[in-house]
Amino acid sequence: MDKISFIASLPPIQSAVSVSGNGDGARVKLDVPGSEMSEVLKLLLLTGKTFRVTVEAVE
């Protein structure tokens, strides 16, 4: 599978980044505009798999 790339931002909510109470993991929530939906839906193909996430600021 090719790389999945889309524009997103952290939502302005306190739970945008949550750290596990055990300190052994975290959860990140993203806001994604509708124009990026076709790429985001590709994430469904990765359900149950481990993958690498790369974040790059967009000017």
Secondary structure, DSSP 8 states (H G I E B T S, - for coil): --------B--SSGGGEEE-TTSS-EEE--B--GGGHHHHGGGGGGTTS----------
